[in-house]
Amino acid sequence: MSNQKKKHFFMVFANPLPGTEEEFNRWYNEQHVPDLLKLPNYVAAQRFELSAHQYWDNPHPQKYLVIYEIHGDDLQASLDSLHRALENGDIAKSASFDWDTMATHVYSAISDRILAQ
């Protein structure tokens, strides 16, 4: 891998509470993603919606995914800054977010990005 800062991908799988999908998407796009991108080492984000076409069926998938790209050698410090911001109220939470169905995973890049020829 190149000598650049390490790349990490923080993935949040989530659902809105029933009847709040419009509010959920507005909050995510206009408030939450911009707030997180103000944190140190959070350099990019992209949101996704579950496709109707799946490789195999999962009976309880989360409908939405956001992937935050974090660049830095101290991943724990970046995750801690997010935790502090949430605890301090610096990042607004939404009443439309279904916390019971959320799943998060952080992956760290172990190779350079490989493009198709």
N, C-alpha and C positions, 0 to 999 in steps of 0.2 A: 504494500500500500504506500501511497505517496506520503511525504513528510508534513502534510497539512494537519490542522487540528482534527481530532477525531470527530466523526459524524455519528450522531445518534438519532434514532427516529422514535419519538414518543407517540404511541397510537392510542387514541381514546375511542372506544366503541360505545355508542350511546343511543338512547331512545328518548323521545319526548313523552311526557305524560299524556294520556288520552285527551284529545281535544285541544292540545296546545302546540301543535306542530308549526304553525305559522310563527307564533311567538318564539318558539325554540330556535327556528332557523334564523329569524331576525336577530335574536340575542347572540347566537353563535357568530354570525357574519359581521354584525355591526359593533358588538361589544367584546365578546369573549376572545375571539382570535386576535383582534387588534391589541387587547390588553396583554395577552401572553407574549406577543411579539415585541413588547416593550421590555421584557425581562432580558437580563444578560444571557447571551449565547443562543437565544431562540431566534433563528434566522429566517424561517419560512414556515408556512402552514398551507395545507390544502384539505378541503372537505370532500367527502364522497358520500353517495347514497347507494344503498344495496341494490344491485341489479336484479332483474327478474331472472336472469340466466346465471345458474350456479353450477359449479363442477359436481358437487354433491349436495344433498339437501340437509339443512340444519333446521330443526323445528322451531328454534327460538333465537334467531339471529338478531343482533342489533341493527337497526335500519341505517344508522349514520356512523361514519368514521371520520375522524380528523387526524391527520398526521402532521406533527410538529417536527421540524428539523432543528436539532441542537448541535452546534459546533463547539467543541471544547474538550480539553483533556480531563476536566473534573466534572464528570456527569453528575455525581451526587450533589455538588454545589448548585448546579443548575436545577435539579429537582427540588432541592431544599428551598431555593428562591421562589419557586412556584408554590410550594407548600406554605411558606411564610406569607406570600401575597394573598393567597386564599384565606388563611387564618386571620390576617389583619384587615380583610375587607378591601384590599387594594384591587382585587379582581372580583367583579360583581358576579354573584351566582344568580341563576334564574329559577323561578318557581316552576318552570316548564320542564326542567331537567329531571329525568327519572333516575335517581341515584341508585336504586335497587337493581337496575339492569346494566349499569355501566361496567365496562371492563377496560383495563389499561395494560399496555405492554410497552417496554422500552427495548429496542434492538440497537446494537452497535454495529457499524459497518466493519466488516473484516476483509473486504477487498475493494479495489477501485470499481467504479461503475463500468460495466461492459456493455457496449452498444452493438446492435446488430450490424453486420457488414452489408 
